[in-house]
Amino acid sequence: GSDAEAARAEAEAILLRARKDAERMLGAASAQAQEATSHAEQLRSSTTAETSQARRQTAELNRAAEQRLQEAETRLRESRLEAEKVLAEAKDAAAKKLSSAESQNEQRTRTAKSEIARLVGEATKSAETLKEEAEQALADARAEAERLVAEAAEKARTAAAEDAAAQLAKA
């Protein structure tokens, strides 16, 4: 039996080594699984944070766009009032000139009338220009606001799509 003893001892040694290898491999696999789980968890929480950040940015962009629009509308109102005031003052000045001119001779009255017409024409043109500029400023602000809102919506959609992709990847 010493051959049998040696064979059994060798078999036990092989078995022990195999068991140790298996335990080591199991430990490594377990550590890898743990690492993958914690990585997935980290990814999910950072995706959630990015999504809420994108939502916050969207809200901020919307507020900024709204504010720009309101400022532009205020500027338009002020410009219109200014234009109307300029026009009213010009017409008033013209009426005064006319009444004083009419008390003088016919020739001077005709000259005054053409001068007044010119002044009123200039004032009207200047008032119209002011109005057009104000309306252009409002249109520009509206376009800018719409662009900001669209950009914010696109960011939110992208964040939501990434969030959905991350959820799918986890599933």
LOKE-973337 format. One record per residue (C-alpha): x negated, y, z negated; residue number from 1. Coordinates in nm, 2 decimals. Example, Ala and Ser with C-alpha at 12.3 -4.5 7.8 and 13.67 -1.06 7.14 Angstrom:
LOKE-973337
u	v	w	k
-1.23	-0.45	-0.78	1;
-1.37	-0.11	-0.71	2;
//
This chain:
LOKE-973337
u	v	w	k
0.00	0.00	0.00	1;
-0.27	0.27	0.00	2;
-0.20	0.34	0.37	3;
0.17	0.36	0.29	4;
0.09	0.61	0.00	5;
-0.13	0.82	0.23	6;
0.15	0.82	0.50	7;
0.41	0.92	0.24	8;
0.19	1.20	0.10	9;
0.13	1.33	0.45	10;
0.50	1.32	0.53	11;
0.57	1.51	0.20	12;
0.31	1.78	0.29	13;
0.46	1.82	0.64	14;
0.81	1.85	0.49	15;
0.69	2.11	0.23	16;
0.52	2.31	0.51	17;
0.83	2.29	0.72	18;
1.05	2.40	0.43	19;
0.81	2.70	0.36	20;
0.81	2.80	0.73	21;
1.19	2.78	0.74	22;
1.22	2.99	0.42	23;
0.98	3.25	0.56	24;
1.17	3.26	0.89	25;
1.50	3.29	0.70	26;
1.36	3.57	0.49	27;
1.23	3.76	0.80	28;
1.57	3.72	0.98	29;
1.75	3.84	0.67	30;
1.52	4.15	0.65	31;
1.58	4.22	1.02	32;
1.96	4.19	0.98	33;
1.94	4.42	0.68	34;
1.74	4.67	0.87	35;
1.98	4.66	1.17	36;
2.27	4.71	0.94	37;
2.12	5.01	0.77	38;
2.01	5.16	1.11	39;
2.37	5.12	1.24	40;
2.50	5.28	0.92	41;
2.26	5.57	0.96	42;
2.35	5.61	1.33	43;
2.72	5.62	1.24	44;
2.68	5.88	0.97	45;
2.46	6.10	1.19	46;
2.72	6.07	1.48	47;
3.00	6.17	1.24	48;
2.79	6.47	1.13	49;
2.72	6.57	1.49	50;
3.09	6.54	1.58	51;
3.20	6.76	1.29	52;
2.92	7.01	1.38	53;
3.04	7.02	1.74	54;
3.40	7.08	1.61	55;
3.26	7.37	1.39	56;
3.07	7.51	1.69	57;
3.39	7.48	1.90	58;
3.59	7.67	1.64	59;
3.32	7.94	1.61	60;
3.30	7.98	1.99	61;
3.68	8.01	2.01	62;
3.68	8.28	1.73	63;
3.40	8.47	1.92	64;
3.59	8.45	2.24	65;
3.91	8.57	2.07	66;
3.73	8.86	1.91	67;
3.57	8.97	2.25	68;
3.91	8.96	2.41	69;
4.06	9.18	2.13	70;
3.77	9.43	2.16	71;
3.81	9.45	2.54	72;
4.19	9.51	2.50	73;
4.12	9.78	2.24	74;
3.86	9.94	2.48	75;
4.12	9.93	2.76	76;
4.39	10.10	2.55	77;
4.14	10.37	2.44	78;
4.03	10.42	2.80	79;
4.39	10.45	2.92	80;
4.47	10.70	2.65	81;
4.15	10.90	2.74	82;
4.24	10.89	3.11	83;
4.59	11.01	3.04	84;
4.46	11.29	2.81	85;
4.21	11.41	3.08	86;
4.49	11.41	3.34	87;
4.73	11.60	3.11	88;
4.46	11.86	3.02	89;
4.38	11.91	3.39	90;
4.75	11.95	3.48	91;
4.79	12.19	3.19	92;
4.49	12.40	3.30	93;
4.62	12.39	3.65	94;
4.96	12.52	3.55	95;
4.80	12.80	3.35	96;
4.58	12.90	3.65	97;
4.88	12.88	3.87	98;
5.10	13.11	3.66	99;
4.82	13.37	3.63	100;
4.74	13.34	4.00	101;
5.11	13.39	4.10	102;
5.10	13.73	3.93	103;
4.83	13.83	4.17	104;
4.85	13.87	4.55	105;
4.95	13.60	4.80	106;
4.60	13.53	4.93	107;
4.46	13.47	4.58	108;
4.76	13.25	4.50	109;
4.69	13.03	4.80	110;
4.33	13.00	4.70	111;
4.42	12.92	4.34	112;
4.68	12.66	4.46	113;
4.41	12.47	4.67	114;
4.17	12.50	4.38	115;
4.43	12.36	4.14	116;
4.52	12.08	4.38	117;
4.15	12.00	4.40	118;
4.12	12.00	4.02	119;
4.42	11.78	3.97	120;
4.29	11.55	4.24	121;
3.96	11.52	4.07	122;
4.12	11.46	3.73	123;
4.35	11.20	3.87	124;
4.06	11.02	4.04	125;
3.86	11.04	3.72	126;
4.15	10.90	3.52	127;
4.20	10.62	3.77	128;
3.83	10.54	3.76	129;
3.84	10.52	3.38	130;
4.14	10.29	3.40	131;
3.98	10.06	3.66	132;
3.66	10.04	3.45	133;
3.86	9.95	3.14	134;
4.06	9.69	3.33	135;
3.74	9.54	3.48	136;
3.59	9.53	3.13	137;
3.90	9.35	3.00	138;
3.89	9.10	3.30	139;
3.52	9.04	3.23	140;
3.59	8.98	2.86	141;
3.87	8.74	2.95	142;
3.65	8.55	3.18	143;
3.38	8.53	2.92	144;
3.63	8.42	2.66	145;
3.77	8.15	2.89	146;
3.42	8.03	2.97	147;
3.33	8.01	2.60	148;
3.65	7.82	2.52	149;
3.59	7.58	2.81	150;
3.23	7.53	2.70	151;
3.35	7.46	2.34	152;
3.61	7.21	2.47	153;
3.35	7.04	2.68	154;
3.12	7.01	2.37	155;
3.40	6.87	2.17	156;
3.49	6.62	2.44	157;
3.13	6.51	2.47	158;
3.10	6.47	2.09	159;
3.43	6.27	2.09	160;
3.31	6.05	2.37	161;
2.98	5.98	2.20	162;
3.17	5.91	1.88	163;
3.39	5.66	2.06	164;
3.09	5.50	2.23	165;
2.92	5.47	1.88	166;
3.24	5.31	1.75	167;
3.25	5.07	2.04	168;
2.88	4.98	1.99	169;
2.95	4.90	1.63	170;
3.26	4.69	1.71	171;
//
